[in-house]
């Protein structure tokens, strides 16, 4: 089988395509033929060895997000059978309940080998069935970005119809949050540096768009659009550089779900106190969250947004496309 490894963690040009033996599943394990994998911004920091959210395995098979078909099961497997269409969960040990420190050591494409390989062995507990209406490429976008967005909007104070959600940018997490919020009956305000991207966000259901290059004080525009109240939820992917504005854009008692760290800056904690805002770090989610999300995706026939699909041989180009930040939605690698 073909697979990629990162021998030195010196950037995505370090990606090495090689041949390997197809693994054999043991007791409780499942062999999956991976059909598609998707990239997250996490994968850029993993590739260059700067990932700070957990340990990195040496000579790593990268990427956490993949979907495929069960081709073989080991003894005592009861959750799946050959022919089932499945995806792996981001942290193989986080099945439900609150996150525990030990779960970080089970993160695919980081602490343990990931899914950029034609065949991968999973523990049966680390898999979920994918919605029937999705292609493998679409399903491959779900394990990290979609579950993160779902956790942000449902994990603490579940989103309610009529509420307002602010999403920053048009990357994978933000677009999924937009789609989930619209499906829940909420109003979405999106930000971007591109009017063309904002137009696409409106096509996906955003009610309003703010170009932050034209409106640097975009938190004030969010306030204006909400008649001074602020939004109920902010899906914050920018990090410290945008967090103060996100806090200012939230209503009294609103939730700012901090997910990405794309910018640097200083935070004044008094703004959190004065605004009565809940700032919550979100680190993907559990299998139980993934399964609940999949039920909602199936019910509402939600279609993940894919910007581009690259062949396996062009994996480094897929990384470059992600790094350019020109995409809307997700970048996918096909292993068909």
C-alpha positions, 0 to 999 in steps of 0.5 A, spaced: 500 500 500 502 507 499 502 511 505 506 518 507 510 519 512 514 525 515 521 523 517 523 529 520 517 534 521 521 539 517 515 542 513 510 539 508 516 538 503 518 533 508 512 529 506 515 522 503 511 517 499 512 510 500 510 503 500 508 499 506 505 492 508 497 492 509 496 491 516 492 486 519 487 487 524 488 484 531 482 483 536 477 488 537 481 492 531 478 494 524 482 494 517 479 500 513 481 502 506 481 510 506 478 513 500 479 520 502 483 524 507 482 532 509 487 537 511 486 542 517 491 548 519 493 543 525 497 539 519 501 545 517 504 545 525 504 538 525 508 538 519 513 543 521 514 540 528 511 546 532 504 543 534 503 545 541 497 541 543 500 534 544 506 530 542 508 528 535 510 521 534 516 520 530 516 518 522 509 520 523 503 518 518 500 525 518 492 527 517 487 526 522 481 526 518 479 520 513 473 516 511 473 509 507 470 502 507 471 497 512 475 491 509 476 486 514 475 485 522 479 482 527 476 477 533 470 480 537 469 486 533 461 488 533 460 495 532 462 495 524 462 489 519 466 489 512 463 494 507 461 499 512 462 506 510 466 509 516 470 515 519 475 515 524 474 519 530 480 525 532 482 522 539 481 515 539 480 514 546 475 520 547 468 516 546 464 521 551 464 525 557 469 530 559 475 531 555 481 527 559 489 529 559 490 522 556 486 523 550 491 527 547 495 521 546 490 518 542 490 524 537 490 521 530 496 524 525 499 527 531 501 523 537 499 516 533 499 515 526 494 518 522 490 517 515 494 519 509 495 511 507 491 507 503 489 502 509 489 504 516 487 499 522 483 502 528 480 500 534 473 498 533 471 504 538 475 509 534 470 509 528 463 512 527 458 510 521 458 516 516 451 519 513 449 515 507 448 521 503 455 523 503 461 521 499 467 519 502 471 526 500 465 529 504 465 525 510 473 525 510 472 533 512 468 531 518 472 528 524 476 535 526 473 541 523 466 539 523 466 536 530 470 542 533 464 547 530 459 542 533 462 542 540 463 550 539 455 551 538 452 545 542 457 543 547 456 548 553 450 552 551 447 549 545 445 554 540 437 556 540 433 558 534 433 565 533 440 566 536 446 570 532 452 567 531 459 570 529 464 566 524 470 568 523 473 567 516 471 561 511 475 556 513 473 549 515 471 550 522 467 557 520 463 554 514 461 548 518 459 552 524 455 557 519 451 551 516 450 548 523 447 554 525 443 555 519 440 548 520 438 550 528 434 556 525 440 561 528 442 568 524 449 568 522 454 574 521 461 572 517 467 576 517 472 575 511 478 579 508 474 577 501 468 580 498 468 574 494 468 569 500 463 573 503 458 572 497 459 565 498 458 565 505 451 568 504 450 563 499 451 558 504 446 561 509 449 567 512 445 573 513 450 578 513 458 579 511 463 584 514 469 585 510 474 586 516 480 589 511 474 595 509 472 595 516 477 594 521 473 595 527 468 589 525 466 588 532 462 595 532 459 593 526 457 586 529 454 590 535 450 595 530 447 589 526 445 586 532 442 593 535 447 594 540 446 587 543 452 583 541 452 575 538 450 569 542 456 565 540 462 567 537 466 561 533 473 564 534 479 561 530 483 567 529 486 567 536 489 572 541 490 577 535 482 577 534 480 575 541 479 582 544 474 584 538 470 577 539 469 578 546 467 585 544 462 583 539 459 578 544 453 579 548 452 579 556 453 572 558 455 570 550 460 564 549 466 565 545 469 558 543 476 559 542 479 554 537 484 557 532 491 561 534 492 564 527 494 571 530 498 573 536 496 579 541 495 581 548 488 579 552 486 584 557 482 579 562 478 585 564 474 585 558 471 578 559 469 580 566 466 587 564 462 583 558 460 577 562 463 573 556 464 566 557 471 564 553 471 557 552 477 553 549 474 547 544 479 541 542 475 538 537 470 533 541 468 526 543 465 520 539 458 521 542 459 528 539 461 526 532 455 521 532 450 526 534 453 531 529 452 526 524 445 525 525 443 532 524 447 532 518 443 526 515 437 529 518 438 536 514 442 533 508 448 538 510 453 538 504 460 539 507 463 545 502 470 542 499 474 547 495 479 543 492 481 535 491 488 533 490 490 526 488 495 522 493 501 524 489 500 531 490 499 531 497 504 537 498 500 541 493 494 540 498 498 543 504 500 549 500 493 550 498 491 550 505 497 554 507 495 560 502 488 561 505 485 562 499 480 556 500 473 556 502 471 550 506 476 544 506 482 541 502 481 534 501 486 528 498 483 523 494 486 516 495 481 512 490 
